[in-house]
Amino acid sequence: MKGVIIAGGEGKRLKPLTHTKPKCMIPVAGKPILTHVIEALKDAGVKDLVIVVNYLKDRIIDEFGDGRNFGVRIRYAQQKKMRGTADAFLAAEGMVDGPFVGIASDIITEGSAIKKLIRLHDSEMTVGLKRVDDVSEYGTAEVEKGRIVKFEEKPKVRRSGLVNCSMYVMEDTVFSKLRSIEPSKRREYEVTDLIRMLAKKKGVRGVELKEFWRDLGMPWELFDANEFLLNRMPERREGELEDCKVKGKVIIEKGARVFNSFVEGPVFIGKNTEIGPYSFLRGNTSIGDNCGIGDSTTVKNSIIMNGVNAKHLSYIGDSIVGENCNFGAGTQIANWRFDAGTIKMEVLKKEVDTKRSKLGVVIGDNTKTGVLASVMPGKTIGDNCWIGANVQIDRDIPRATEVFLKQELLIRKQR
């Protein structure tokens, strides 16, 4: 069976991270999200893949090539315009025949979930479903005797139920039906309309999945995926741990060195990264390649991408830091409210309750902070920003912005 991965989307809700990379290339547990999707498909026996690309497609093609380094075969289809999920699958028409697995590139799941969909597939379309407490942000399905009889997109009523996991097994006959879909209110061609179309004829099987599944549409959802993946990864110590106190699992890549520090796993440390002295790495943290975490710096429950330096006296908690960022000495990231309430973030100019009591900052690539800079909880800082010394960030900062503190000093002789 072949697989089609739709990876053309921009990921607007994940900005500033997606200003410089497709959302499927955001690293989680040391690998791009798309790598984890490919590995799950491979675990399910699906090794002949078509990846549908558009936004910053060269980042994807350069990373994965023909797939041989990942133990799969990869071909690419171009989605000419980003016009929705149905249009994305249509881009792969003619490249697959017979039944195929269709999956989004921005989810984390297990190979056993995909295997289950393949095993139970007995209709024109089979849809993976997951029971969640709040269905208001998802497409929801009502299932009778294994068949989807009703499908509703983002219902206004908050209730528990089965939601669409963006994981399908489809017959190649769906392509003709995808071409007949009309644009949605968002002026996009949605695969969910195909589900509704086939549900009227009881042609869609709904399979409830018990395995782990997380849709990574919002920045804070990356933390759950990171924790899940770190906890299931086998421990591997290929780098050096010198005079360290280690508690829990550590995955440390070749060329990495940690010295005179405390490490509380699970923690992932990338290639050629140096940590220490007196650093404190706390659980569910991923640190990329070629990073420097130095003297008395603490990193807790965070995703730190390649080339980040935080050498002196910094605290980074519950945060996502883009590539090649540099933290001046004493930079502090606040991640908790005085009233212990949940932290809200602005996403696409709308305030969203993250339902998290701990959340720091999301920073784009190539941003620098000066000494003693600080950031309040739940803020975003764009890529290529300069945050000056002593500046306190209490609002979101757009990309390519300089923020400096204008200070007036009064200097006079004592009377």
TIVEXKE-865263 format. One record per atom (N, C-alpha, C): x, y, z. Coordinates in steps of 0.05 Angstrom, whole numbers, plus 5000, padded with zeros to 4 digits. Example, Ala and Ser with C-alpha at 12.3 -4.5 7.8 and 13.67 -1.06 7.14 Angstrom:
526448865156/524649105156/526449345156/525749555142/527349795143/525850015157/
***
This chain:
501749765000/500050005000/501850255000/501050454985/502450704984/501350905004/502851115009/501951315027/502151595014/500251775020/500352045011/500352225035/502452385038/502752575060/502352855049/500352995060/499953275051/501553465068/503453605055/505353765070/505754035057/503654135044/503854395030/503154635046/501954595070/500854815085/502954995097/502155245102/503955445113/504055435143/501955355157/501955345186/501855625199/499855785191/499656055201/499456075231/498055885243/497755895272/500255835287/502255725273/504855665286/506955875282/506156105271/508156315269/508756425297/511256505302/513356575283/515156345273/514656105283/516355875276/516255815246/513855855234/513455785206/514056015186/515056235196/516056445178/518356335161/519956155173/522456075160/522555775153/520455625160/520355335154/517455245152/516955035136/514254925137/513654805164/511154795172/510554695198/511354415203/511454245182/512253975185/515253945189/516754165186/519654155191/520454265218/518454335234/519054415262/520054165277/522354185291/523353945304/521953885331/521353635335/520253535360/521853285368/522853285393/524453055402/526753005383/528053215373/530453195357/530053145328/527553125318/527153075290/524853245280/524753315254/522453455243/519953285246/517653425250/515053285253/514653085230/515353165205/514952995182/516552735184/518952745196/520452495201/518852305218/517652405239/516052225256/513652105241/512452265223/510252165207/511251945188/513451985175/514651785158/515251525173/516351555197/517051325213/514551165221/512451305228/509951165235/508851015211/508951135187/508050995163/509850745158/512450785161/514250565156/513750335176/513150405201/512550195221/510050045214/508150175199/505650045190/506049895164/508549895153/509049755128/508549915103/508150185106/507650355083/510250505077/511550425055/514250525049/514450655022/512250655007/512250794981/510551044984/511851274985/510551514994/510551734973/508351884972/508152134957/507752364977/509552554976/509252794993/508353024976/506053144984/504953374969/506053624982/507453784966/508854024976/507954274963/508454504977/507954764965/509654964980/508855045004/510155265020/512955175028/514955335020/517855285026/518554985020/517654894997/517954614990/520854514990/522754694983/525554604981/526654515008/525554635030/526454545057/525754245060/523454165050/522653885053/524253705034/524353785009/525753614989/528653584995/529953795004/532853775011/533253595035/531453585054/531753415078/531253125071/529253065056/528352785053/529252655026/529752815006/530652714980/528852494970/530052274960/528452054950/527651854972/528351904997/527551745019/529351515026/531351465011/532951225016/534351235043/535051475052/536351495079/534451445102/531851435095/529751385116/528451115112/529550955094/528450685089/525850675075/525250885059/522750895044/523351005016/521350994999/521451124973/519651374973/520751604965/519251844965/519151974938/516752044929/516352214906/514852464915/514952674899/513652924907/511553014886/509353114897/507253234880/507053534888/506653704869/506453984874/503554074875/502754184898/500154314900/500554604891/499354674868/499954924855/499155164872/496855144885/495955354903/494955214928/495255354951/494355234976/491355284978/489855084968/486955114966/485454904982/486754795003/485354605020/486254325017/485354155036/486253885038/485353705015/482953745005/482053594982/483753644957/484353904953/486053984931/488853864934/489753844959/492453724964/492453434956/490453284964/490352994956/490152964926/488653144913/488353134884/491053164869/492953304882/495553344869/496953074866/496252874881/497552614880/496052424861/493952514847/492552344829/494352244807/494151994801/495851874780/498451764792/499151824817/501551724829/501051494848/498551434854/497751204870/495551054856/495450794861/493250644850/492350444872/489750374871/488650204892/488450364918/488050214940/487750354966/490450474975/490250704988/492650844998/492050975024/494151015040/493951165065/494251465059/492451625069/492751915067/493052035095/494952205099/495552305126/496652585125/495952745144/497053015147/499853005157/501453205151/504253205158/504753335185/502653425199/502953575224/501653435247/501653165247/500553015269/502752815279/502552755305/504252545316/502452315325/503052075316/501551845324/503451595324/502251365326/503751115327/503250945302/505250785294/504850615271/502550415275/502050335300/499850145305/497150265298/496850535300/494350655293/493850635263/495950685247/495750665218/495150375210/496550185223/496049895218/493149825222/491949935244/489149875250/487349985228/487850225218/486250335196/486350155171/488750065165/489149895141/487649625145/487849515169/486649255174/483649265173/482449485182/479549505184/478349635159/479949715140/478949855116/477149665100/474649735096/472849565080/470849725065/471449985059/469550155044/471250345027/469850535015/471350714997/473250895013/472550945038/474151115055/473951035084/476251025097/476350955126/477651195140/476451285162/477351525175/478151455204/480551535212/481451505239/480151715257/479051635280/477651815298/478751785326/478752005341/479752005368/477752145386/477252025410/475352155429/476852365445/475752605445/476852835460/474752965477/475653125496/473753255514/472453505502/473753635483/472653875471/472953855441/470753835427/470753785398/470554045382/470454275396/469754525382/471754615361/474254505362/476254585343/476754375322/475054165321/475553945303/473053885286/473453715265/471253595252/470353355268/467753325273/466753115290/464952915275/465052665284/463552455270/461652315289/459352245279/457552065293/457651795278/458051585294/458551315282/456351125291/455250975273/453350765279/454250505264/454550295280/455350035269/457850055251/459750215260/462250245246/462250425223/459950555217/459850735194/459251025204/460651215191/460051495197/457451575184/455551665201/452951745190/452552045190/454252195205/454052485205/456752595211/457452815197/460052945202/459653245203/460653365224/460353655228/463053785234/463554005220/466054145223/465954355245/467654335265/467954525287/465254615299/463854425312/461254495323/461454715345/459454875347/459555095366/459154995395/457754775398/457254665425/459654505434/460654575457/462954435468/462054175482/462853955471/462153695482/464253495475/464253275489/466153055482/465152905458/466952775444/466152625421/468452535405/467852425381/469952315363/470652525343/473252575340/474152775321/475952655299/476052795277/477552705254/480552735260/482052525256/484952525262/486652595237/485452655215/486852705190/488652465182/487552225187/488851975179/486751805165/487251725140/485251595124/486451355109/484751165102/485350975080/483151015059/484051065034/482151125013/482650954989/480550894974/480750774948/481450984928/482750914906/483451114886/481051224871/478651104876/476151214864/475351484876/476651554899/475851804912/476752044895/478752014877/479752244863/477652374846/475952214833/473852334817/471852484834/471352384858/469552524876/470752774888/473452774893/474753014902/474553234882/474553174857/474353384836/471553514836/469553374847/466853484846/466253664871/468053684889/467553834914/467454134908/465554264920/465354554918/466954694939/467854944934/469355094955/467755134980/469155125003/467855165029/467555465034/466555545057/466255825065/468955955066/471055795071/473755915071/474955925043/473355855023/474255844995/476455644991/476155425006/478055205003/476554944996/477954754985/476754494978/477554295001/475554205016/476154065041/475553765038/477453605048/477053315048/474653235066/474053405085/471753345103/469153345087/469053495065/466653485048/466353215034/468653095028/468552825017/467452625038/468152665063/467052495085/464052515086/463152775085/460252815086/458852695062/460052725038/458852615014/458552315015/460652175024/460551885026/458951785049/458751945071/457251865094/454251835088/453252005069/450451985061/449751715049/451751585038/451351315026/452551095043/453251165068/454450975087/456950855075/458451025061/460950925048/463450995063/463151075088/465551155104/465650995130/467750855134/468150715159/469550895179/468550905203/469851055225/471150875245/473750915250/475250735268/476250905291/475350835315/476350975339/479050875346/480951055349/483650985356/484251035385/485550845398/486350865426/489250965429/490750945407/493551015408/493951315411/496451395417/496951685420/496551825393/495352055395/494952225371/494852515381/496352685366/496252965372/496453125347/494553305342/494653495320/496253735329/498253805314/500154025322/499454285308/497054375312/496154625300/496954875315/497354855341/497955075359/500755035371/502155255377/504955225387/505055055412/503255085431/503454945456/502854645454/501654565431/501154275427/503754125421/505854265414/508354145409/509554015435/508854125458/509954025483/508953735489/506353685484/505253415489/506553215471/506953285445/508253105426/511153055434/512553265443/515353245451/515553055475/513753085494/513852905518/513352615510/511252575494/510652295486/512952165471/514152305452/516352195436/518852145453/519552335471/521852295488/521552055506/519152015516/518751795535/518751515521/518251505495/518251255482/520951195467/522651395466/525251355453/527151195471/528651005460/530550855477/532851035485/533950995509/536251155518/538651095500/540151305494/542551275478/544551495486/546951405493/548951595502/551451565484/551451705462/553651705444/555551935448/554652145462/556352365469/557652325497/558752535508/560252525533/558652645556/558552505578/557452615603/559752605624/560652845632/563052855649/562252995676/562652855698/562152965724/559353085726/557352925717/554553015717/552952845736/550852965747/548852825762/546552775743/545952525737/543852455717/541652305731/539252395726/536852255737/534852225714/534251975707/532351935685/533851895658/532251875637/533351795611/534552035597/536851975584/538352175568/538952055541/538252205520/539052135493/541052345484/543552275481/545652465475/547052375449/547052545429/548152475403/551152505402/552352395381/555252405377/556252695376/558552735389/559852995389/558853185410/556653105424/555553275445/557153235471/557253435488/558753415513/557153565535/556753425557/555453545580/557353515604/558053725617/560053705639/559153875663/559753765687/559253905712/556354025713/554453855707/551653945705/549753745716/547253825720/545153645730/543153605707/542553355701/540753285679/538553105690/536053205687/533653065697/531952995673/532052735664/530752655640/527752625642/526452575619/527752515593/528652775579/531152755568/532352985554/533652885529/533353035507/534852975482/536853195478/539353115471/541553305466/542753245439/542653445421/543453395394/546453395390/547353345365/550153315358/551653575363/554153535373/556053755376/555053985394/553153925411/552154125431/553854105456/554454325468/556054335493/554354455515/554254315538/552654405560/554354395585/554354625600/555854635624/557754885624/558954935647/558554805673/556154905688/555254745707/553154815726/550454875712/549954745689/547354775676/545354575689/542854635686/540754465697/538754415674/538654165664/536754085644/534553925657/532154025654/529853895667/528153755646/526453575656/525053375639/523453475616/523253305596/521753355571/522953595555/525553605555/526953805540/528453685516/528253815493/529753735469/531553965461/534153915458/536054115450/537354025424/537454195404/538354125378/541354105375/542354105350/545154075344/546554345348/549154335355/550954565355/549954795373/548754715396/547854915415/549954945438/549755165452/551355205476/549655295499/549355125519/547855195544/549955205566/550255435578/552655475595/552055525624/553855675636/554155715665/551555795678/550555615695/548255665712/545655735696/545455615673/543055645657/541255405661/538655455664/536655245667/534855235643/534354995632/532454955611/530554735620/527954805619/525854625629/523554585609/522854335603/520554275586/520454465562/522554465546/522754655524/523854505499/523354635476/524354535450/526254755441/528854685440/530954875432/532054775406/531854935385/532654845358/535654885354/536654815331/539554815325/540855095328/543355095338/544955335338/544255545359/542855465380/541955655401/544155675422/544655915431/546655955453/545256105476/545555985500/544656115525/546856055545/548956215545/551456145558/551656225587/550056415596/550456525623/547856595637/547356455659/545356545679/542556595669/541756425649/539056465638/537156255648/534556315646/532356115652/530556105628/530255865617/528455815594/526555595602/524055665607/522155455616/519655455598/518755205591/516255165576/516155335551/518355335536/518655515513/519555365488/519155495465/520155395440/521855605427/524355535422/526355725413/527355645385/527155825366/527955765338/530955755335/531755695310/534555645304/536255905307/538755865316/540856075316/540056315333/538556265354/537956485373/540256505393/540556745404/542656795424/541456945448/541856835472/540756965496/543057105511/542757365515/544757505531/544657415560/546857475574/547157385602/544757475618/543657295634/541557365652/538757385639/538457295614/535757305602/533857115617/531557215624/529657055640/526957035625/525956785623/523356735610/521356665632/519356835636/517256775656/515356585644/514356385660/512556185649/510256125667/509656305687/507556255706/506356525714/503656525717/502256775726/502056785756/502157025767/501857055796/499256935807/497056955790/494556855800/494156555794/496256425783/496256135777/494156065756/493156265741/491156205720/492456095695/490656005677/491755905652/492656135634/494556075617/495956285601/494656295574/494156545565/492956595539/495056695519/494756605494/496456705473/494756825451/495957015436/494657125413/495356955389/493356845375/493856685351/492056795329/493356885307/491857015285/490057235295/491157405312/489757635323/487357565341/487357325351/485157235368/486357125394/485357205417/486457105442/485356825447/487156635452/486456355456/487456265483/485656135498/486456015524/487955755518/490455745526/492055505521/491355275540/489955345562/489255155583/491755045597/493955185594/496455105608/497055305629/497855215653/498655395674/501555475672/503055325656/505955395651/506355425621/507255655613/507855705585/509655955583/511955915570/513856135568/513456295542/515456275524/515556435500/515956255476/515056355453/515556225427/517156435411/519656355403/521456545390/522256435362/522156605342/522956535315/525956515312/526856435288/529656395283/531256665284/533856645291/535756865288/535157105305/533957065328/533357285346/535357295369/535957535378/537957575399/536757745422/537557675447/536757835470/539357955483/539058195494/541258315509/541358215538/543358305553/543558225580/541158315596/540258135614/538158195633/535458255619/535058155595/532458175582/530557975595/527958035594/525957845605/523457845588/522057625590/519657585573/517357485591/515057605589/512757525605/511457275593/509757125608/508656865598/506956895573/507156695556/505356675533/505856875511/508256985508/508757175487/510257045464/510157175441/511657085418/513457305409/515857225400/517857415388/518557315361/518257475341/518757395313/521557325307/522057225283/524757165274/526257425268/528957405270/530757635263/530157885279/529557855305/529158075323/531558135340/531858375349/533758455370/532258555394/532658435417/531458525442/533658625460/533658885465/535859015479/536158945508/538359035520/538958985548/536759115566/536058965587/534159055607/531259085597/530759005573/528059035562/526258815573/523858885582/521858685590/519758675568/519458435556/517558395534/514858315547/512858485544/510158435555/508058425534/508858405508/507058385486/508458235463/506858145444/508058005421/509658195404/511958095394/513758255378/513858145350/513158305329/513158205302/515958155292/516258005270/518757925259/520458175250/523058145250/524958345241/524558615256/524258605282/523758845298/525958875319/526759125323/528759195344/527259325368/527759225392/526459335416/528659415435/528859675441/530959775459/529659945481/530859955504/529960115526/531260385526/529760595525/530860865527/530860945557/533260985567/533561025595/534861295600/533861435619/535061695627/536461665654/538961725654/540561715678/540861995690/540562005717/541062255731/543662215747/545662365739/548262335752/549062615763/549562625789/550362875801/552062815825/553563015833/555262985857/553562985882/554562845902/553062845928/553163125940/551063195952/550863455965/552063445993/
***
